[in-house]
Amino acid sequence: MRLFLALPVLVVVLAMVLEGPAPTQAAPEISSTFERIPDKLKEFGNTLEDKARAAIETIKQSDIPAKTRNWFSETYSKLKERLKTAFS
């Protein structure tokens, strides 16, 4: 569950960081190097976002959540029945 909460927060933070241009007050040769960094970070953020969305979609389309929910329901029903028979 923590992963489901952490991934969207990470995507939002990366989007906020990569959104605006970075102010540069360095020398011209250094500033040209620093001007490429936001582009690389933006590319990295977009790639990470695409991969995160693909992973979430794969999880949503799989049968794992339904199977897990059914298993918990069945286990709870069995436990409830055992407790009923034990205390009656």
Biopython code that builds the backbone (N, CA, C, O; Angstrom):
import numpy as np
from Bio.PDB.StructureBuilder import StructureBuilder

atoms = [
    (1, "MET", "N", (0.830, -1.181, 0.000)),
    (1, "MET", "CA", (0.000, 0.000, 0.000)),
    (1, "MET", "C", (0.880, 1.251, 0.000)),
    (1, "MET", "O", (0.532, 2.266, -0.604)),
    (2, "ARG", "N", (2.007, 1.166, 0.675)),
    (2, "ARG", "CA", (2.901, 2.321, 0.710)),
    (2, "ARG", "C", (3.433, 2.657, -0.676)),
    (2, "ARG", "O", (3.631, 3.826, -1.006)),
    (3, "LEU", "N", (3.663, 1.629, -1.482)),
    (3, "LEU", "CA", (4.164, 1.843, -2.834)),
    (3, "LEU", "C", (3.144, 2.607, -3.670)),
    (3, "LEU", "O", (3.505, 3.491, -4.447)),
    (4, "PHE", "N", (1.862, 2.259, -3.504)),
    (4, "PHE", "CA", (0.818, 2.957, -4.255)),
    (4, "PHE", "C", (0.753, 4.427, -3.869)),
    (4, "PHE", "O", (0.417, 5.270, -4.701)),
    (5, "LEU", "N", (1.069, 4.744, -2.621)),
    (5, "LEU", "CA", (1.045, 6.135, -2.179)),
    (5, "LEU", "C", (2.336, 6.854, -2.537)),
    (5, "LEU", "O", (2.315, 8.048, -2.837)),
    (6, "ALA", "N", (3.448, 6.154, -2.510)),
    (6, "ALA", "CA", (4.736, 6.791, -2.746)),
    (6, "ALA", "C", (4.951, 7.144, -4.209)),
    (6, "ALA", "O", (5.535, 8.187, -4.505)),
    (7, "LEU", "N", (4.500, 6.310, -5.125)),
    (7, "LEU", "CA", (4.725, 6.570, -6.548)),
    (7, "LEU", "C", (4.025, 7.840, -7.037)),
    (7, "LEU", "O", (4.671, 8.640, -7.714)),
    (8, "PRO", "N", (2.749, 8.070, -6.737)),
    (8, "PRO", "CA", (2.132, 9.323, -7.194)),
    (8, "PRO", "C", (2.767, 10.554, -6.560)),
    (8, "PRO", "O", (2.903, 11.589, -7.213)),
    (9, "VAL", "N", (3.156, 10.448, -5.291)),
    (9, "VAL", "CA", (3.805, 11.585, -4.635)),
    (9, "VAL", "C", (5.135, 11.881, -5.322)),
    (9, "VAL", "O", (5.470, 13.044, -5.550)),
    (10, "LEU", "N", (5.885, 10.846, -5.649)),
    (10, "LEU", "CA", (7.158, 11.025, -6.337)),
    (10, "LEU", "C", (6.961, 11.661, -7.706)),
    (10, "LEU", "O", (7.731, 12.539, -8.096)),
    (11, "VAL", "N", (5.952, 11.234, -8.430)),
    (11, "VAL", "CA", (5.674, 11.790, -9.754)),
    (11, "VAL", "C", (5.297, 13.262, -9.650)),
    (11, "VAL", "O", (5.748, 14.075, -10.456)),
    (12, "VAL", "N", (4.470, 13.612, -8.659)),
    (12, "VAL", "CA", (4.068, 15.012, -8.489)),
    (12, "VAL", "C", (5.267, 15.875, -8.111)),
    (12, "VAL", "O", (5.427, 16.975, -8.640)),
    (13, "VAL", "N", (6.098, 15.397, -7.215)),
    (13, "VAL", "CA", (7.281, 16.172, -6.808)),
    (13, "VAL", "C", (8.228, 16.363, -7.980)),
    (13, "VAL", "O", (8.752, 17.459, -8.179)),
    (14, "LEU", "N", (8.456, 15.313, -8.757)),
    (14, "LEU", "CA", (9.323, 15.450, -9.927)),
    (14, "LEU", "C", (8.734, 16.428, -10.936)),
    (14, "LEU", "O", (9.468, 17.215, -11.534)),
    (15, "ALA", "N", (7.427, 16.389, -11.130)),
    (15, "ALA", "CA", (6.788, 17.310, -12.072)),
    (15, "ALA", "C", (6.939, 18.756, -11.594)),
    (15, "ALA", "O", (7.164, 19.659, -12.400)),
    (16, "MET", "N", (6.815, 18.972, -10.278)),
    (16, "MET", "CA", (6.963, 20.330, -9.744)),
    (16, "MET", "C", (8.401, 20.816, -9.884)),
    (16, "MET", "O", (8.640, 21.974, -10.225)),
    (17, "VAL", "N", (9.341, 19.941, -9.623)),
    (17, "VAL", "CA", (10.750, 20.333, -9.699)),
    (17, "VAL", "C", (11.151, 20.629, -11.138)),
    (17, "VAL", "O", (11.897, 21.574, -11.397)),
    (18, "LEU", "N", (10.665, 19.836, -12.059)),
    (18, "LEU", "CA", (11.081, 19.960, -13.454)),
    (18, "LEU", "C", (10.248, 20.970, -14.236)),
    (18, "LEU", "O", (10.521, 21.209, -15.412)),
    (19, "GLU", "N", (9.263, 21.553, -13.621)),
    (19, "GLU", "CA", (8.348, 22.435, -14.336)),
    (19, "GLU", "C", (8.977, 23.761, -14.750)),
    (19, "GLU", "O", (8.872, 24.156, -15.911)),
    (20, "GLY", "N", (9.617, 24.440, -13.835)),
    (20, "GLY", "CA", (10.129, 25.775, -14.127)),
    (20, "GLY", "C", (11.579, 25.777, -14.543)),
    (20, "GLY", "O", (12.323, 24.841, -14.249)),
    (21, "PRO", "N", (11.985, 26.845, -15.238)),
    (21, "PRO", "CA", (13.395, 26.947, -15.612)),
    (21, "PRO", "C", (14.259, 27.286, -14.388)),
    (21, "PRO", "O", (13.842, 28.025, -13.496)),
    (22, "ALA", "N", (15.438, 26.741, -14.377)),
    (22, "ALA", "CA", (16.340, 26.985, -13.264)),
    (22, "ALA", "C", (17.138, 28.259, -13.517)),
    (22, "ALA", "O", (17.686, 28.425, -14.607)),
    (23, "PRO", "N", (17.220, 29.159, -12.549)),
    (23, "PRO", "CA", (18.017, 30.363, -12.743)),
    (23, "PRO", "C", (19.510, 30.027, -12.688)),
    (23, "PRO", "O", (19.966, 29.314, -11.794)),
    (24, "THR", "N", (20.243, 30.541, -13.638)),
    (24, "THR", "CA", (21.687, 30.295, -13.658)),
    (24, "THR", "C", (22.417, 31.630, -13.593)),
    (24, "THR", "O", (22.113, 32.555, -14.346)),
    (25, "GLN", "N", (23.363, 31.713, -12.702)),
    (25, "GLN", "CA", (24.157, 32.922, -12.553)),
    (25, "GLN", "C", (25.639, 32.582, -12.621)),
    (25, "GLN", "O", (26.469, 33.284, -12.044)),
    (26, "ALA", "N", (25.965, 31.516, -13.318)),
    (26, "ALA", "CA", (27.353, 31.080, -13.415)),
    (26, "ALA", "C", (27.987, 31.663, -14.670)),
    (26, "ALA", "O", (27.360, 32.415, -15.416)),
    (27, "ALA", "N", (29.232, 31.299, -14.880)),
    (27, "ALA", "CA", (29.952, 31.742, -16.074)),
    (27, "ALA", "C", (29.293, 31.133, -17.306)),
    (27, "ALA", "O", (28.608, 30.117, -17.191)),
    (28, "PRO", "N", (29.485, 31.735, -18.494)),
    (28, "PRO", "CA", (28.796, 31.245, -19.707)),
    (28, "PRO", "C", (29.085, 29.781, -20.040)),
    (28, "PRO", "O", (28.166, 29.051, -20.411)),
    (29, "GLU", "N", (30.344, 29.330, -19.917)),
    (29, "GLU", "CA", (30.630, 27.942, -20.247)),
    (29, "GLU", "C", (30.027, 26.984, -19.232)),
    (29, "GLU", "O", (29.643, 25.870, -19.586)),
    (30, "ILE", "N", (29.940, 27.397, -17.993)),
    (30, "ILE", "CA", (29.325, 26.554, -16.972)),
    (30, "ILE", "C", (27.810, 26.604, -17.098)),
    (30, "ILE", "O", (27.128, 25.597, -16.908)),
    (31, "SER", "N", (27.284, 27.794, -17.423)),
    (31, "SER", "CA", (25.830, 27.911, -17.515)),
    (31, "SER", "C", (25.284, 27.093, -18.678)),
    (31, "SER", "O", (24.166, 26.584, -18.599)),
    (32, "SER", "N", (26.062, 26.957, -19.768)),
    (32, "SER", "CA", (25.578, 26.137, -20.876)),
    (32, "SER", "C", (25.490, 24.670, -20.460)),
    (32, "SER", "O", (24.611, 23.942, -20.921)),
    (33, "THR", "N", (26.404, 24.237, -19.586)),
    (33, "THR", "CA", (26.352, 22.875, -19.068)),
    (33, "THR", "C", (25.140, 22.706, -18.167)),
    (33, "THR", "O", (24.443, 21.692, -18.225)),
    (34, "PHE", "N", (24.895, 23.716, -17.329)),
    (34, "PHE", "CA", (23.764, 23.645, -16.416)),
    (34, "PHE", "C", (22.433, 23.782, -17.138)),
    (34, "PHE", "O", (21.408, 23.343, -16.616)),
    (35, "GLU", "N", (22.422, 24.373, -18.311)),
    (35, "GLU", "CA", (21.174, 24.513, -19.057)),
    (35, "GLU", "C", (20.691, 23.161, -19.583)),
    (35, "GLU", "O", (19.494, 22.975, -19.802)),
    (36, "ARG", "N", (21.595, 22.235, -19.782)),
    (36, "ARG", "CA", (21.217, 20.908, -20.268)),
    (36, "ARG", "C", (20.687, 20.007, -19.156)),
    (36, "ARG", "O", (19.974, 19.042, -19.431)),
    (37, "ILE", "N", (21.025, 20.308, -17.919)),
    (37, "ILE", "CA", (20.614, 19.466, -16.794)),
    (37, "ILE", "C", (19.091, 19.418, -16.645)),
    (37, "ILE", "O", (18.548, 18.324, -16.487)),
    (38, "PRO", "N", (18.372, 20.548, -16.687)),
    (38, "PRO", "CA", (16.908, 20.439, -16.564)),
    (38, "PRO", "C", (16.280, 19.603, -17.677)),
    (38, "PRO", "O", (15.300, 18.895, -17.442)),
    (39, "ASP", "N", (16.839, 19.680, -18.890)),
    (39, "ASP", "CA", (16.301, 18.864, -19.978)),
    (39, "ASP", "C", (16.482, 17.377, -19.686)),
    (39, "ASP", "O", (15.578, 16.573, -19.913)),
    (40, "LYS", "N", (17.654, 17.028, -19.184)),
    (40, "LYS", "CA", (17.921, 15.623, -18.845)),
    (40, "LYS", "C", (17.015, 15.162, -17.696)),
    (40, "LYS", "O", (16.491, 14.049, -17.724)),
    (41, "LEU", "N", (16.834, 16.026, -16.686)),
    (41, "LEU", "CA", (15.976, 15.678, -15.563)),
    (41, "LEU", "C", (14.524, 15.540, -16.010)),
    (41, "LEU", "O", (13.810, 14.645, -15.557)),
    (42, "LYS", "N", (14.095, 16.426, -16.894)),
    (42, "LYS", "CA", (12.729, 16.353, -17.405)),
    (42, "LYS", "C", (12.522, 15.049, -18.181)),
    (42, "LYS", "O", (11.492, 14.390, -18.039)),
    (43, "GLU", "N", (13.504, 14.690, -18.995)),
    (43, "GLU", "CA", (13.434, 13.437, -19.747)),
    (43, "GLU", "C", (13.371, 12.245, -18.790)),
    (43, "GLU", "O", (12.582, 11.321, -18.986)),
    (44, "PHE", "N", (14.209, 12.277, -17.756)),
    (44, "PHE", "CA", (14.212, 11.212, -16.750)),
    (44, "PHE", "C", (12.860, 11.142, -16.045)),
    (44, "PHE", "O", (12.318, 10.057, -15.834)),
    (45, "GLY", "N", (12.318, 12.312, -15.680)),
    (45, "GLY", "CA", (11.018, 12.353, -15.011)),
    (45, "GLY", "C", (9.913, 11.798, -15.887)),
    (45, "GLY", "O", (9.049, 11.064, -15.408)),
    (46, "ASN", "N", (9.932, 12.145, -17.174)),
    (46, "ASN", "CA", (8.907, 11.638, -18.090)),
    (46, "ASN", "C", (9.017, 10.125, -18.255)),
    (46, "ASN", "O", (8.007, 9.423, -18.282)),
    (47, "THR", "N", (10.241, 9.630, -18.365)),
    (47, "THR", "CA", (10.453, 8.187, -18.493)),
    (47, "THR", "C", (9.964, 7.463, -17.241)),
    (47, "THR", "O", (9.296, 6.432, -17.325)),
    (48, "LEU", "N", (10.307, 8.017, -16.085)),
    (48, "LEU", "CA", (9.885, 7.414, -14.822)),
    (48, "LEU", "C", (8.368, 7.434, -14.695)),
    (48, "LEU", "O", (7.767, 6.463, -14.237)),
    (49, "GLU", "N", (7.756, 8.527, -15.096)),
    (49, "GLU", "CA", (6.302, 8.631, -15.029)),
    (49, "GLU", "C", (5.640, 7.590, -15.936)),
    (49, "GLU", "O", (4.678, 6.935, -15.536)),
    (50, "ASP", "N", (6.158, 7.443, -17.152)),
    (50, "ASP", "CA", (5.600, 6.462, -18.088)),
    (50, "ASP", "C", (5.724, 5.041, -17.530)),
    (50, "ASP", "O", (4.785, 4.249, -17.621)),
    (51, "LYS", "N", (6.873, 4.727, -16.959)),
    (51, "LYS", "CA", (7.074, 3.390, -16.400)),
    (51, "LYS", "C", (6.173, 3.150, -15.190)),
    (51, "LYS", "O", (5.642, 2.053, -15.013)),
    (52, "ALA", "N", (6.003, 4.178, -14.357)),
    (52, "ALA", "CA", (5.136, 4.040, -13.183)),
    (52, "ALA", "C", (3.692, 3.839, -13.613)),
    (52, "ALA", "O", (2.990, 2.995, -13.057)),
    (53, "ARG", "N", (3.246, 4.604, -14.594)),
    (53, "ARG", "CA", (1.867, 4.447, -15.087)),
    (53, "ARG", "C", (1.656, 3.055, -15.693)),
    (53, "ARG", "O", (0.614, 2.436, -15.480)),
    (54, "ALA", "N", (2.634, 2.570, -16.436)),
    (54, "ALA", "CA", (2.529, 1.238, -17.038)),
    (54, "ALA", "C", (2.456, 0.160, -15.957)),
    (54, "ALA", "O", (1.675, -0.784, -16.070)),
    (55, "ALA", "N", (3.269, 0.302, -14.911)),
    (55, "ALA", "CA", (3.258, -0.682, -13.826)),
    (55, "ALA", "C", (1.923, -0.671, -13.087)),
    (55, "ALA", "O", (1.390, -1.728, -12.750)),
    (56, "ILE", "N", (1.386, 0.511, -12.836)),
    (56, "ILE", "CA", (0.105, 0.614, -12.142)),
    (56, "ILE", "C", (-1.011, 0.022, -12.996)),
    (56, "ILE", "O", (-1.881, -0.676, -12.476)),
    (57, "GLU", "N", (-0.997, 0.289, -14.281)),
    (57, "GLU", "CA", (-2.008, -0.276, -15.176)),
    (57, "GLU", "C", (-1.913, -1.802, -15.231)),
    (57, "GLU", "O", (-2.936, -2.486, -15.271)),
    (58, "THR", "N", (-0.700, -2.332, -15.233)),
    (58, "THR", "CA", (-0.516, -3.782, -15.232)),
    (58, "THR", "C", (-1.086, -4.403, -13.967)),
    (58, "THR", "O", (-1.720, -5.457, -14.014)),
    (59, "ILE", "N", (-0.857, -3.748, -12.842)),
    (59, "ILE", "CA", (-1.383, -4.248, -11.568)),
    (59, "ILE", "C", (-2.902, -4.173, -11.560)),
    (59, "ILE", "O", (-3.570, -5.098, -11.097)),
    (60, "LYS", "N", (-3.455, -3.067, -12.075)),
    (60, "LYS", "CA", (-4.912, -2.919, -12.106)),
    (60, "LYS", "C", (-5.571, -3.980, -12.979)),
    (60, "LYS", "O", (-6.658, -4.461, -12.660)),
    (61, "GLN", "N", (-4.921, -4.346, -14.073)),
    (61, "GLN", "CA", (-5.509, -5.306, -15.001)),
    (61, "GLN", "C", (-5.268, -6.754, -14.599)),
    (61, "GLN", "O", (-5.874, -7.658, -15.174)),
    (62, "SER", "N", (-4.414, -6.987, -13.644)),
    (62, "SER", "CA", (-4.138, -8.360, -13.230)),
    (62, "SER", "C", (-5.233, -8.851, -12.285)),
    (62, "SER", "O", (-6.057, -8.071, -11.809)),
    (63, "ASP", "N", (-5.226, -10.136, -12.029)),
    (63, "ASP", "CA", (-6.220, -10.746, -11.150)),
    (63, "ASP", "C", (-5.781, -10.759, -9.692)),
    (63, "ASP", "O", (-6.521, -11.232, -8.830)),
    (64, "ILE", "N", (-4.624, -10.260, -9.413)),
    (64, "ILE", "CA", (-4.081, -10.329, -8.051)),
    (64, "ILE", "C", (-4.973, -9.620, -7.035)),
    (64, "ILE", "O", (-5.259, -10.213, -5.995)),
    (65, "PRO", "N", (-5.436, -8.378, -7.272)),
    (65, "PRO", "CA", (-6.299, -7.750, -6.256)),
    (65, "PRO", "C", (-7.589, -8.536, -6.002)),
    (65, "PRO", "O", (-8.002, -8.685, -4.851)),
    (66, "ALA", "N", (-8.222, -9.035, -7.050)),
    (66, "ALA", "CA", (-9.466, -9.791, -6.879)),
    (66, "ALA", "C", (-9.208, -11.096, -6.129)),
    (66, "ALA", "O", (-9.971, -11.460, -5.235)),
    (67, "LYS", "N", (-8.146, -11.794, -6.486)),
    (67, "LYS", "CA", (-7.824, -13.054, -5.808)),
    (67, "LYS", "C", (-7.517, -12.809, -4.332)),
    (67, "LYS", "O", (-7.940, -13.574, -3.465)),
    (68, "THR", "N", (-6.781, -11.740, -4.057)),
    (68, "THR", "CA", (-6.440, -11.420, -2.669)),
    (68, "THR", "C", (-7.690, -11.097, -1.869)),
    (68, "THR", "O", (-7.855, -11.571, -0.746)),
    (69, "ARG", "N", (-8.568, -10.292, -2.446)),
    (69, "ARG", "CA", (-9.817, -9.930, -1.773)),
    (69, "ARG", "C", (-10.662, -11.178, -1.493)),
    (69, "ARG", "O", (-11.211, -11.328, -0.402)),
    (70, "ASN", "N", (-10.763, -12.069, -2.480)),
    (70, "ASN", "CA", (-11.527, -13.307, -2.294)),
    (70, "ASN", "C", (-10.915, -14.194, -1.218)),
    (70, "ASN", "O", (-11.633, -14.792, -0.416)),
    (71, "TRP", "N", (-9.586, -14.278, -1.201)),
    (71, "TRP", "CA", (-8.916, -15.097, -0.199)),
    (71, "TRP", "C", (-9.202, -14.570, 1.204)),
    (71, "TRP", "O", (-9.489, -15.348, 2.114)),
    (72, "PHE", "N", (-9.122, -13.233, 1.384)),
    (72, "PHE", "CA", (-9.404, -12.648, 2.694)),
    (72, "PHE", "C", (-10.865, -12.876, 3.088)),
    (72, "PHE", "O", (-11.150, -13.160, 4.252)),
    (73, "SER", "N", (-11.778, -12.757, 2.149)),
    (73, "SER", "CA", (-13.195, -12.979, 2.449)),
    (73, "SER", "C", (-13.439, -14.421, 2.877)),
    (73, "SER", "O", (-14.144, -14.668, 3.855)),
    (74, "GLU", "N", (-12.862, -15.368, 2.153)),
    (74, "GLU", "CA", (-13.033, -16.776, 2.492)),
    (74, "GLU", "C", (-12.409, -17.104, 3.844)),
    (74, "GLU", "O", (-13.007, -17.818, 4.649)),
    (75, "THR", "N", (-11.227, -16.591, 4.091)),
    (75, "THR", "CA", (-10.549, -16.844, 5.362)),
    (75, "THR", "C", (-11.339, -16.257, 6.521)),
    (75, "THR", "O", (-11.456, -16.883, 7.574)),
    (76, "TYR", "N", (-11.882, -15.061, 6.332)),
    (76, "TYR", "CA", (-12.683, -14.422, 7.378)),
    (76, "TYR", "C", (-13.950, -15.236, 7.653)),
    (76, "TYR", "O", (-14.339, -15.417, 8.806)),
    (77, "SER", "N", (-14.584, -15.722, 6.594)),
    (77, "SER", "CA", (-15.795, -16.532, 6.762)),
    (77, "SER", "C", (-15.484, -17.820, 7.526)),
    (77, "SER", "O", (-16.229, -18.204, 8.427)),
    (78, "LYS", "N", (-14.391, -18.482, 7.166)),
    (78, "LYS", "CA", (-14.001, -19.711, 7.848)),
    (78, "LYS", "C", (-13.703, -19.449, 9.332)),
    (78, "LYS", "O", (-14.123, -20.213, 10.201)),
    (79, "LEU", "N", (-12.987, -18.380, 9.603)),
    (79, "LEU", "CA", (-12.654, -18.038, 10.980)),
    (79, "LEU", "C", (-13.908, -17.716, 11.776)),
    (79, "LEU", "O", (-14.037, -18.119, 12.932)),
    (80, "LYS", "N", (-14.812, -17.005, 11.172)),
    (80, "LYS", "CA", (-16.071, -16.644, 11.825)),
    (80, "LYS", "C", (-16.873, -17.901, 12.174)),
    (80, "LYS", "O", (-17.440, -18.004, 13.262)),
    (81, "GLU", "N", (-16.911, -18.841, 11.249)),
    (81, "GLU", "CA", (-17.632, -20.090, 11.484)),
    (81, "GLU", "C", (-16.979, -20.912, 12.593)),
    (81, "GLU", "O", (-17.673, -21.480, 13.437)),
    (82, "ARG", "N", (-15.662, -20.976, 12.593)),
    (82, "ARG", "CA", (-14.953, -21.736, 13.638)),
    (82, "ARG", "C", (-15.200, -21.125, 15.018)),
    (82, "ARG", "O", (-15.391, -21.844, 15.998)),
    (83, "LEU", "N", (-15.195, -19.799, 15.082)),
    (83, "LEU", "CA", (-15.459, -19.142, 16.358)),
    (83, "LEU", "C", (-16.891, -19.392, 16.814)),
    (83, "LEU", "O", (-17.146, -19.574, 18.005)),
    (84, "LYS", "N", (-17.812, -19.399, 15.880)),
    (84, "LYS", "CA", (-19.212, -19.678, 16.210)),
    (84, "LYS", "C", (-19.365, -21.062, 16.796)),
    (84, "LYS", "O", (-20.037, -21.245, 17.812)),
    (85, "THR", "N", (-18.733, -22.055, 16.148)),
    (85, "THR", "CA", (-18.868, -23.428, 16.625)),
    (85, "THR", "C", (-18.088, -23.657, 17.924)),
    (85, "THR", "O", (-18.474, -24.496, 18.738)),
    (86, "ALA", "N", (-17.014, -22.929, 18.115)),
    (86, "ALA", "CA", (-16.213, -23.104, 19.333)),
    (86, "ALA", "C", (-16.898, -22.526, 20.552)),
    (86, "ALA", "O", (-16.765, -23.083, 21.642)),
    (87, "PHE", "N", (-17.627, -21.428, 20.411)),
    (87, "PHE", "CA", (-18.235, -20.760, 21.562)),
    (87, "PHE", "C", (-19.723, -21.031, 21.682)),
    (87, "PHE", "O", (-20.383, -20.415, 22.519)),
    (88, "SER", "N", (-20.274, -21.921, 20.885)),
    (88, "SER", "CA", (-21.705, -22.199, 21.035)),
    (88, "SER", "C", (-21.954, -23.556, 21.627)),
    (88, "SER", "O", (-23.107, -23.943, 21.818)),
]
sb = StructureBuilder()
sb.init_structure("model")
sb.init_model(0)
sb.init_chain("A")
sb.init_seg("    ")
for serial, (resi, resn, name, xyz) in enumerate(atoms, 1):
    if name == "N":
        sb.init_residue(resn, " ", resi, " ")
    sb.init_atom(name, np.array(xyz, "f"), 0.0, 1.0, " ", f" {name:<3s}", serial, name[0])
structure = sb.get_structure()
